[in-house]
Amino acid sequence: MKKLLLLIICVLCFSCSEKYSPAIETVLKQAGDNRSELEKVLKHYGKKPVDSLKFRAAEFLIANMPDKYSVEYNVPFESLMAFLERMKGVESQRAVDRAYGSMEPVTREDVKYITGDYLIRNIELAFKVWEEQPWGKDVPFDVFCEEILPYRVANEPLENWREKVLASFAVLNSSFKDQPGITVVEACLQTNSQLPDFRLSTDIPDMNYSMFMTVRTGMCDEMTALALFTMRALGIPVSKDYTMKWIGQNVGHAWNSVYAGPGKRVSFMGTDANPERIDMFRSMPVCKVYRLTFAKQNSINADEADIPPSLRDRYMKDVTHEYFTPDTLFPGRGGCKAEIPLKYWPSKNTGYAYIAAKGQDTWNIAAWGEIGRETVNFGTAGKNIIYLPLYYADNILTPAHYPFMLDSDGSIRIFEPDTCNYRQFRATEIFPSSGYNFVSRMVNGVFEGANRSDFSDAKVLHTVIKMDGARFHSTKIRSSEPYRYVRYLSPAHGYGNVAEIVFYNDKGEKLGGAPFGSPCQNSMACDMAFDGDILTFYDAAEASGSYAGLDLGEPQTIAEIRYHPRIEDSFIYEGYMYDLFYWEGMDWQLFEQQTAADNSLDVRIPANGMYYLKNATTGKPGKWFTLDENGKQIWLKGY
């Protein structure tokens, strides 16, 4: 009886020791036949109290293992890379496919394929560098778990990358021990300086450490990944941070940041820009910055159909607030709390609203916020950026309010047109001009006539002494000598710039001919000076001595020359038709179409709105603007 009781007690104790948290039990069930491999890790670290922290690390990795997998190919890696390289622009893709073999990817879920020994080895090496590096004592456990411990970076084939890094960078790793006062940022800089330069290339599969060091090819995602492999193996806590889309563009960017103490990060570009060289990013406006995490984030608690695709990644963490401080990536640009009232309410209330920032010909969803009683809070967001608040349900976008801007002082301006209050304004531009004086490039230019095609017998018909505006200038020619060839010879540093040239005979008739001239740049050939459009212009490849002319076919008397300097297409021009738009609902609405009688437009528009003008004749869109209290155009930034 006593033996039976003892046996029951032993069984109960063993059962208790094998009971895991609900999160771990869920993963073990998903593992199926691979459950024993995961349990092997838990049992390995569950035996001794001294391994309690490693047991917690094992729980962290296993609990966050679902959704993680390897993408592999059943061909040698060099064949895969050669295949991808040759597929770019190749005409016979089928022939390339036959030559290289099947390139179908194979997906292997970590929970079903990873081995216990692999995880144990990963944990041991991660703890070793954490405990041995001089800065390790300043890295808290939660940072260690996210930025040193993870066994993978993306969906790369798994390998013993930690051992390879430690072997390859043994000298550097040893030098850290000889620098007891070295900071983690200094270690990051020294490591990044030894990483290889990358050849920029797109369409690269997820690669492991060995693959990166072999091909040294990729874009920002690949550059950050190599930095993650190398630095984490050396005990340097590093993350991958990114913005989904730059403002005004449909592409984003990724970079690295290193943990530098509580509440402090230092950003850098893996393999390229060290922590002291981050100025390269400061010119780009940023709405939101996210961090790729190993642990699943409890962000949006809604059905996937009610979450915009760009925000469905459960491993993205909003870290925008870390970046708008004086000593990080975007010093001086600043961010502030973006909380706005709700004007419209959704037909299906998912509990969330979203903001989009202007991309290239589209709006890009950038962030989410929980709906309150009357407002929605999107957290910290970049200033001087125009946002559009939206709802998203059943894969459909609907407006939550009019566009708004976070101004430099942190105030929020909502562009809701007041159709009961109209403003009068005079428009002279459709977008701000560069301020460069292209008109002056014709000063000291010369018009010549000749009867030899090489202009060896050239006579000066007119010299441009001054230019007093972006308009047609006209000069009468006194010479009665006929010429077959006529041209405009640009002055020094004039680049041949002229928008229009018209030659008239003594009967007042416009003369035509075959254009000729010096080589051009940007497809702005000499015939642009004779196409009847003042918004196109001749732009020569050489700064000085360039020319544009006409072969008249036979000698003609030149009685008058009219010429128009190069101008920017940002201004209002006489005779051109312009469309005025204002924002209403989810899109721009055409308010008025008007043909310019001179170099301006007089317009009456609903107050407090957001507007833009388009040159309807040429199709050139303008920049968004609003009006100040005096009816003056104020150009809007941040899109």
C-alpha positions in Angstrom: 0.0 0.0 0.0 2.8 2.4 0.9 4.7 1.5 -2.3 1.5 2.2 -4.3 1.0 5.6 -2.6 4.7 6.5 -3.2 4.3 5.6 -6.9 1.2 7.8 -7.2 3.0 10.7 -5.5 5.9 10.3 -7.9 3.6 10.2 -10.9 1.8 13.3 -9.7 5.0 15.2 -9.1 6.3 14.2 -12.6 3.0 15.3 -14.1 3.2 18.7 -12.4 6.7 19.2 -13.6 5.6 18.5 -17.2 2.7 21.0 -17.1 3.5 24.0 -19.3 1.8 27.4 -19.7 -1.3 27.6 -22.0 0.8 29.4 -24.6 3.5 26.7 -24.7 0.8 23.9 -24.7 -0.8 25.5 -27.7 2.5 25.4 -29.6 3.3 21.9 -28.5 0.0 20.7 -30.0 0.8 22.5 -33.2 4.2 20.7 -33.4 2.6 17.3 -33.9 5.3 14.7 -34.3 7.9 17.3 -33.5 6.6 17.9 -30.0 9.3 15.8 -28.5 12.0 18.1 -30.0 10.5 21.2 -28.3 9.9 19.3 -25.1 13.5 18.3 -25.2 14.5 21.9 -24.8 12.1 22.6 -22.0 13.1 19.5 -20.1 16.8 20.3 -20.6 16.5 23.7 -18.9 13.7 22.7 -16.4 15.9 20.4 -14.3 18.1 22.9 -12.5 17.2 26.1 -10.7 20.4 27.7 -12.1 19.0 27.3 -15.6 15.7 29.1 -14.8 16.6 32.1 -16.9 17.5 29.9 -19.8 14.2 28.1 -19.3 12.4 31.4 -19.7 14.4 32.1 -22.8 13.4 28.7 -24.2 9.7 29.5 -23.4 10.1 32.8 -25.2 11.4 31.2 -28.4 8.9 28.3 -28.4 5.9 30.5 -27.5 6.6 32.8 -30.5 7.6 30.0 -32.9 4.2 29.8 -34.8 4.2 31.7 -38.1 7.9 31.2 -38.4 9.3 29.1 -41.2 12.1 28.5 -43.7 11.7 28.9 -47.5 14.1 26.5 -49.2 14.8 25.4 -52.7 15.7 21.9 -53.9 18.7 23.2 -55.9 22.1 24.5 -55.0 22.0 28.1 -53.8 24.4 29.2 -56.6 21.9 27.9 -59.2 19.1 29.7 -57.5 21.0 33.0 -57.5 22.1 32.5 -61.1 18.5 31.7 -62.1 17.1 34.8 -60.4 19.8 37.0 -62.0 19.1 35.7 -65.5 15.3 36.0 -65.1 15.5 39.8 -65.0 14.5 40.9 -68.4 15.2 37.6 -70.1 12.8 36.8 -73.0 12.8 33.0 -72.9 12.0 32.4 -69.2 10.9 28.8 -69.9 14.3 28.0 -71.4 16.0 29.4 -68.4 13.7 27.4 -66.1 14.5 24.1 -68.0 18.2 24.7 -67.8 18.4 25.4 -64.1 15.7 23.0 -62.9 12.7 23.5 -60.7 12.8 26.6 -58.6 9.6 25.9 -56.7 10.1 27.0 -53.0 9.6 24.5 -50.2 8.2 25.8 -46.9 9.2 24.2 -43.6 7.4 25.3 -40.4 9.7 25.7 -37.5 7.3 24.0 -35.0 7.3 20.9 -37.2 10.9 20.7 -38.3 13.2 22.5 -35.8 15.3 20.3 -33.6 15.8 20.5 -29.9 19.6 20.4 -30.2 19.5 23.4 -32.6 17.5 25.5 -30.1 19.7 24.4 -27.1 22.8 25.4 -29.0 21.3 28.7 -30.0 20.3 29.5 -26.4 23.8 28.5 -25.0 25.7 30.7 -27.5 23.3 33.6 -27.0 23.7 33.5 -23.2 27.5 33.1 -23.5 28.1 36.3 -25.4 25.5 38.1 -23.3 27.3 37.2 -20.1 30.9 37.7 -21.5 30.7 40.9 -23.4 31.7 44.0 -21.4 28.4 45.7 -22.2 26.3 42.6 -21.5 25.5 43.6 -17.9 23.7 46.7 -19.2 21.4 44.7 -21.5 18.2 43.7 -19.7 16.6 40.3 -20.2 13.6 41.5 -22.3 16.0 43.3 -24.8 18.2 40.2 -24.8 15.2 38.0 -25.8 14.2 40.2 -28.7 17.6 41.4 -30.0 20.2 38.7 -29.2 18.4 35.4 -28.5 16.3 34.9 -31.7 17.4 31.9 -33.8 16.3 33.4 -37.1 16.0 36.8 -38.8 13.4 36.2 -41.6 12.4 33.1 -43.5 15.9 31.9 -44.3 17.1 28.3 -44.3 18.3 27.6 -40.8 22.0 27.0 -40.2 24.5 27.2 -37.3 25.1 30.8 -38.0 26.2 31.8 -34.5 29.2 29.4 -34.7 30.1 30.7 -38.1 30.0 34.4 -37.0 32.1 33.7 -33.9 34.7 31.8 -35.9 34.8 34.4 -38.7 35.0 37.4 -36.3 37.1 35.8 -33.6 39.7 38.5 -33.7 37.1 41.2 -33.3 35.3 39.3 -30.6 38.5 38.9 -28.7 39.3 42.6 -29.0 36.1 43.4 -27.2 37.3 41.6 -24.1 40.5 43.8 -24.2 38.3 46.9 -24.1 36.5 46.7 -20.7 35.0 50.2 -21.1 33.7 49.6 -24.6 30.0 50.7 -25.1 27.6 48.7 -27.1 27.4 51.5 -29.7 31.2 51.4 -30.1 31.1 47.6 -30.6 28.3 48.1 -33.2 30.4 50.6 -35.1 33.5 48.4 -35.1 31.5 45.4 -36.3 29.6 47.2 -39.0 32.9 48.6 -40.3 34.0 45.0 -41.0 30.9 43.9 -42.8 31.2 43.6 -46.6 29.8 46.2 -49.1 26.7 45.1 -50.9 25.9 45.1 -54.6 22.3 46.5 -54.8 19.9 44.1 -56.4 16.2 43.3 -56.1 14.3 40.0 -56.0 16.5 38.3 -53.5 15.2 35.3 -51.5 15.6 35.3 -47.7 19.2 34.2 -47.1 21.0 33.0 -44.0 24.4 34.3 -42.8 26.5 32.1 -45.1 24.5 33.0 -48.2 24.8 36.7 -47.5 28.6 36.5 -47.0 28.8 34.6 -50.3 26.7 36.7 -52.6 26.9 40.1 -50.8 23.9 41.2 -52.8 20.5 42.8 -51.9 18.8 45.9 -50.8 18.1 47.5 -47.4 16.3 44.4 -46.1 19.3 42.2 -46.9 21.8 44.7 -45.5 19.9 44.9 -42.2 19.6 41.1 -42.0 23.4 40.6 -42.3 23.9 43.1 -39.6 21.4 41.2 -37.4 23.1 37.9 -37.9 26.6 39.2 -37.2 25.9 41.5 -34.3 23.5 39.3 -32.4 26.0 36.4 -32.6 28.5 38.8 -31.0 26.1 39.8 -28.3 25.2 43.2 -29.7 21.5 43.9 -29.3 20.3 45.1 -32.7 16.9 45.4 -34.3 15.5 46.0 -37.8 13.5 49.2 -37.9 11.6 50.4 -41.0 9.0 52.8 -42.4 6.5 51.1 -44.7 6.4 54.0 -47.2 8.3 57.2 -47.5 6.0 60.2 -47.7 5.2 61.0 -51.4 6.5 57.6 -52.5 5.3 54.0 -52.8 8.5 52.5 -51.5 9.8 52.2 -47.9 13.1 51.7 -46.2 14.7 49.5 -43.5 17.7 50.1 -41.3 19.1 48.9 -38.0 19.1 50.3 -34.5 21.2 49.3 -31.5 20.0 49.4 -27.9 22.1 52.0 -26.2 20.5 52.1 -22.7 17.0 52.6 -21.2 14.9 54.6 -23.7 17.8 55.2 -26.0 18.5 53.8 -29.5 21.1 54.6 -32.0 20.3 54.0 -35.7 22.6 52.9 -38.5 22.5 51.2 -41.9 23.9 47.6 -41.7 27.0 47.1 -43.9 26.8 50.7 -45.1 26.4 53.6 -42.6 27.8 53.5 -39.1 26.0 55.1 -36.2 27.8 58.4 -36.6 26.7 58.6 -40.3 22.9 58.8 -40.0 22.5 62.2 -41.6 21.6 60.4 -44.9 18.1 59.7 -43.6 17.2 63.1 -42.2 15.9 64.7 -45.4 13.1 62.2 -45.8 9.8 62.9 -44.1 8.5 59.9 -42.0 5.0 59.3 -40.7 5.6 56.1 -38.6 8.6 53.9 -37.7 8.1 50.2 -36.9 10.3 47.6 -35.4 10.4 44.0 -36.6 10.0 41.8 -33.5 10.4 38.1 -32.7 7.5 38.1 -30.2 3.9 38.5 -31.5 2.5 42.0 -30.7 -1.0 42.4 -29.4 -1.8 45.3 -31.7 -5.1 45.1 -33.7 -7.7 42.8 -32.2 -9.9 42.5 -35.3 -10.7 40.0 -38.1 -8.1 40.1 -40.8 -10.7 41.3 -43.4 -11.1 44.4 -41.2 -7.3 45.2 -41.0 -5.6 46.8 -44.0 -3.1 44.4 -45.5 -0.1 46.6 -44.7 -0.9 46.3 -40.9 -1.7 42.6 -40.7 1.9 41.7 -39.7 1.6 40.7 -36.0 5.3 41.1 -35.5 5.5 44.9 -36.1 5.9 47.3 -33.2 5.3 51.0 -33.4 8.4 52.7 -32.1 7.8 56.2 -33.7 8.1 57.9 -30.3 11.7 56.7 -30.0 12.7 58.4 -33.2 11.5 62.0 -32.6 14.1 62.9 -30.0 17.3 65.1 -30.4 19.8 62.2 -30.5 18.2 59.7 -32.9 17.4 59.3 -36.5 15.2 62.4 -37.2 16.5 65.1 -34.9 14.6 68.4 -35.2 11.9 67.0 -37.3 9.7 66.1 -34.4 6.6 64.2 -33.9 3.5 64.7 -31.7 0.3 63.0 -30.6 -2.1 62.6 -33.5 -5.6 62.5 -32.0 -8.5 63.8 -34.1 -12.3 64.0 -33.7 -14.4 61.7 -35.8 -16.8 63.3 -38.3 -18.2 60.2 -39.8 -19.0 56.9 -38.2 -18.5 53.5 -39.9 -21.4 51.3 -40.9 -19.5 48.4 -39.3 -17.6 49.5 -36.2 -14.5 47.3 -35.8 -13.2 49.5 -33.0 -10.3 50.9 -35.1 -9.6 53.7 -37.5 -6.5 54.2 -39.7 -4.5 57.0 -41.2 -3.0 57.0 -44.6 -0.2 59.2 -45.8 0.3 60.4 -49.4 2.2 58.1 -51.6 2.9 58.4 -55.3 -0.6 58.7 -56.9 -2.1 56.9 -54.0 -2.7 56.9 -50.2 -0.7 54.5 -48.2 -2.1 53.1 -44.9 0.5 54.0 -42.2 -1.0 53.5 -38.7 -4.0 52.4 -36.7 -5.8 53.8 -33.6 -8.5 52.7 -31.3 -11.8 54.6 -31.6 -12.8 56.4 -28.4 -16.1 58.0 -27.6 -15.6 60.9 -30.0 -12.0 60.8 -31.1 -9.3 58.4 -32.4 -5.7 58.4 -31.1 -3.0 57.3 -33.6 -0.1 57.8 -31.1 3.0 59.7 -32.1 3.3 60.6 -35.8 5.5 62.8 -37.9 4.8 66.5 -38.1 4.2 68.6 -41.3 2.6 65.6 -43.0 -0.9 65.4 -44.5 -2.9 62.4 -43.3 -6.2 60.9 -44.4 -8.3 59.2 -41.6 -10.1 56.1 -42.7 -12.2 53.1 -41.7 -11.5 49.7 -43.1 -14.0 46.9 -42.9 -14.7 43.9 -45.2 -11.8 45.1 -47.4 -13.4 48.5 -48.0 -12.0 51.9 -47.1 -14.4 54.7 -46.0 -13.5 58.2 -44.7 -13.6 59.0 -41.0 -12.9 62.7 -41.5 -11.3 65.1 -43.9 -7.5 65.2 -44.4 -5.6 66.8 -41.6 -2.0 68.0 -40.9 0.1 67.9 -37.8 1.6 71.4 -37.9 5.1 72.3 -36.7 3.7 73.4 -33.3 1.9 70.2 -32.8 -1.6 71.6 -33.6 -3.9 69.7 -35.9 -5.5 71.4 -38.9 -8.4 69.7 -40.5 -9.1 70.6 -44.2 -12.9 70.6 -44.2 -14.2 73.0 -46.9 -16.8 75.5 -45.7 -19.3 75.7 -48.5 -21.1 78.6 -46.8 -18.1 80.7 -46.8 -16.1 81.4 -50.0 -12.7 83.0 -50.5 -11.3 84.9 -53.4 -7.7 84.4 -54.5 -5.4 85.1 -57.4 -3.3 82.2 -58.5 0.0 82.7 -60.4 1.5 79.3 -59.9 0.3 75.7 -59.8 3.3 74.7 -57.6 6.2 76.7 -56.2 8.8 77.6 -58.7 12.5 76.7 -58.0 13.4 80.3 -58.0 16.1 79.7 -60.6 16.3 82.3 -63.3 16.3 80.4 -66.6 15.3 83.5 -68.5 18.8 85.0 -68.0 20.4 82.1 -69.8 19.6 83.7 -73.2 21.4 87.0 -72.4 24.3 87.4 -74.9 22.9 84.7 -77.1 23.1 85.3 -80.9 20.9 84.6 -83.8 22.8 83.9 -87.1 22.0 83.4 -90.7 24.2 81.4 -93.2 24.1 79.8 -96.6 26.6 77.1 -95.7 25.6 74.3 -93.4 28.8 74.7 -91.3 28.0 78.4 -90.8 31.5 79.3 -92.0 29.8 82.3 -93.7 27.5 83.2 -90.8 26.2 86.7 -90.3 24.8 87.9 -87.0 21.2 88.8 -87.2 20.5 89.7 -83.6 22.2 89.6 -80.2 20.1 89.3 -77.1 21.2 92.2 -74.9 18.6 91.7 -72.1 15.6 89.6 -71.1 12.9 91.3 -69.2 10.5 88.5 -68.3 9.2 85.1 -69.1 7.4 86.1 -72.3 7.8 86.3 -76.1 10.4 88.8 -77.2 10.5 90.2 -80.8 13.1 91.9 -82.9 13.0 93.3 -86.4 15.9 92.3 -88.8 17.2 95.0 -91.0 19.3 92.9 -93.4 17.6 92.0 -96.7 20.1 89.2 -97.5 18.5 85.8 -97.8 19.7 82.8 -95.8 19.0 79.1 -96.1 20.3 78.3 -92.6 19.3 80.1 -89.4 20.1 79.3 -85.8 20.3 80.4 -82.2 23.8 80.2 -80.7 23.7 79.9 -76.9 26.0 82.1 -74.8 28.5 80.6 -72.3 26.8 78.5 -69.7 23.4 78.9 -71.4 23.0 75.2 -72.2 21.2 76.3 -75.4 18.1 76.9 -73.3 15.3 78.4 -75.4 11.6 77.5 -75.3 10.5 78.8 -78.7 12.0 80.4 -81.8 9.9 81.7 -84.7 11.4 83.2 -87.9 9.2 85.4 -90.2 9.9 86.5 -93.8 9.3 90.0 -95.2 5.7 89.1 -95.9 5.1 88.3 -92.3 4.9 84.6 -92.9 6.2 82.1 -90.4 9.0 80.1 -91.9 9.3 76.3 -91.5 12.2 74.0 -92.0 14.1 71.0 -90.7 15.5 71.4 -87.2 19.1 70.8 -86.4 21.3 71.4 -83.4 23.9 70.3 -80.9 23.4 67.1 -78.9 20.8 67.4 -76.1 20.3 66.0 -72.6 17.1 64.5 -71.1 15.5 64.1 -74.6 15.1 67.9 -74.8 16.3 68.0 -78.4 16.6 71.1 -80.6 13.3 70.5 -82.2 11.7 71.4 -78.9 12.5 75.1 -79.8 10.2 74.9 -82.8 7.2 72.8 -81.6 4.9 75.8 -80.7 4.9 74.9 -77.0 6.5 77.3 -74.6 6.6 74.7 -71.8 9.0 72.5 -73.7 12.6 73.7 -74.4 15.9 72.8 -75.9 18.4 71.7 -73.3 21.9 71.0 -74.7 24.4 68.5 -73.4 27.2 71.1 -73.4 27.0 74.3 -71.3 28.5 76.6 -73.9 28.6 76.9 -77.6 25.4 74.9 -78.3 23.0 75.8 -81.0 19.5 75.1 -82.4 18.4 76.0 -85.9 16.4 75.4 -89.0 17.3 74.4 -92.5 14.8 76.5 -94.5 15.3 74.4 -97.7 16.2 77.5 -99.8 17.4 81.0 -99.0 14.8 83.2 -97.3 14.8 86.8 -96.1 14.5 87.1 -92.4 12.4 90.1 -91.3 11.5 89.3 -87.7 12.5 86.8 -85.0 10.3 86.0 -82.0 11.8 84.0 -79.1 10.7 82.8 -75.7 13.1 81.8 -72.9 13.0 78.6 -71.0 10.5 78.7 -68.2 9.2 76.5 -65.5 5.9 74.8 -66.0 4.9 75.9 -62.5 3.3 79.2 -63.5 0.0 80.2 -65.0 0.3 81.0 -68.7 -1.9 82.9 -71.0 -4.1 80.7 -73.2 -3.7 77.5 -71.2 -6.6 75.8 -69.6 -6.5 75.1 -65.8 -8.6 72.8 -63.6 -9.1 73.7 -59.9 -9.8 70.9 -57.5 -10.8 70.7 -53.8 -10.9 67.7 -51.5 -14.4 66.4 -50.7 -15.1 63.0 -49.1 -12.6 60.4 -50.4 -11.3 62.2 -53.5 -10.6 65.4 -55.3 -13.6 67.1 -56.9 -13.3 69.4 -59.9 -14.6 72.8 -58.8 -13.9 75.0 -61.8 -12.2 75.0 -65.3 -10.8 78.3 -66.6 -8.6 79.5 -69.5 -6.0 82.0 -68.4 -6.5 85.4 -70.0 -3.0 86.4 -68.7 -0.5 85.0 -66.3 -2.9 84.6 -63.4 -6.3 83.1 -62.5 -8.9 84.8 -60.3 -10.8 82.1 -58.4 -13.5 81.9 -55.8 -13.4 78.8 -53.7 -15.0 77.3 -50.4 -12.9 78.4 -47.4 -10.8 76.1 -45.2 -10.3 73.5 -47.8 -7.4 71.8 -49.4 -6.9 72.5 -53.1 -4.7 72.1 -56.2 -4.5 73.4 -59.7 -3.8 71.3 -62.8 -2.7 72.5 -66.2 -5.5 70.8 -68.2 -3.8 71.7 -71.5 -0.6 69.8 -70.7 -1.9 67.5 -68.0 0.7 68.8 -65.5 -0.7 68.5 -61.9 0.1 71.1 -59.3 1.0 71.0 -55.6 -1.6 71.0 -52.9 -2.3 74.3 -51.2 -4.6 76.1 -48.8 -5.3 79.8 -48.3 -4.2 82.2 -45.5 -6.5 84.9 -44.0 -5.5 87.2 -46.9 -6.4 84.7 -49.6 -2.8 83.9 -50.5 -1.8 80.4 -51.6 0.1 78.5 -48.9 1.8 75.4 -50.3 1.3 72.3 -48.2 4.3 70.1 -47.2 4.3 66.5 -46.2 3.0 64.5 -49.2 
